[in-house]
Amino acid sequence: MRTLLGMLVVVLGMLGLAAPASATVCDPGTICLWPLPGFQGPMEVVGIEDVVLGDCLPLEGEYRSFVNRLKQDVTVYESVECATEADFTTYPGLGTYVPSTPFVVRGIQAWA
């Protein structure tokens, strides 16, 4: 039985249906970012207290995966200034797991 359960966890992970352990440590009310795809590397945490809704928050690092546990939708930007001339994408709040971003994330903006 234990072997069957282990195999199920591996299959769910391969299908992208289970978040890696590193992504599950992201607390509600935060955005957690990793410099490598697959939630790998040192985790950076941005809390709701760090964000002014509607304003750009330039990030100090460059990130390739993240989890949005804020209640608010979050737009991630390739540009540190949140410029729309570069790539950007908006993700819903309340638990969006992005194991590999389509571009390097350098800025974020949360929406009311």
N, C-alpha and C positions, 0 to 999 in steps of 0.2 A: 504493500500500500504506500509506503514512504517513497519507494522508487517511482510509482505512478504519479504521486503528487509532485515530486521533483521534476519529472518529465513535463508535466503540465505547466509548471512555472517557466521552464526553459522555452516551451513552445509559445506561451503567451508573450514572453519577452521578445522572441524572434518576430512575432507578429506585431510588435509595438503596442500590445495591449496591457503591458505591465510596466510601470515606471521603475527605473533603476533605483536602488536604495539611496543613492546620493540625492536624487530628485525628491524623494519622499520626506527629506528633512526640511523642506521649505515650508515655513509656517504660514498660516493664513494672515493676510494683511501685508505680505511682502512680495517682492519680485526677487528671485534668485537667479543669478547668472553664472555661467561657467565659460572659461576661455576655450574649451575644446568641445567638439560635438559629443553627444552621448552623456552629457552632464558630468564631464571629466575635468579634473584640475581643481584648483582652489575656488571655492564658491564665494561669490560676492553677494551680499544681501542688501537690498534697498527696501526700506520700510515706508509705509504710507506717510510717516512723519517727515521723510526726506523729499517727498514729492509735493509740488504745488500744482494742483490740477490745472491742466491746460498749458503749463509751461514746460519748456524743454529742460531735461536734466542731462547734461553732458556726463558721460561715464569716464572714469579714469583709465579703464582698461578696454580691451577689445574682446567681445564675447561671441561664441558660436552655438550656445544652447542656453535655454532659460525656462523658468516656470513662472507664470503669472498667477499668484494667489491673492491679488488685490480683488476687491469687488468691482473695480473700474476696468474698462477696456484700456489696453496699453498699446501705443504705437511704438515700434522699434525702428530706429533709423541707422543707416550706414554712416550718415554724417554726424559728427559730434555736435553740430549746431542744430540738428533736427531739420536740416534743409531738405525740401521735397525734390530738389534737382537730383539727389542721389536716391538709392533704393530705400523704401520704407514699407512696412506692413503693420496692420492693426490686428491685435489678437484679443479675444474676449477674456473677461476676468473670471474669477471663481474657480481657477484650476486648469489653466491651459498649459500643457507640457509640450515644449518645442525642443526635441532632441538634436536638431540640426537646422540652424537658420540658413536662409538662402543667401545671406550676405553677412559680413562681420558687423555686429551691433556695437555702435559707439555712442548712441544717445537714445533716451526714452522719453515718452510723454504719456501721462495718464489723463483720462478724460472723465468728466463728471457724469 
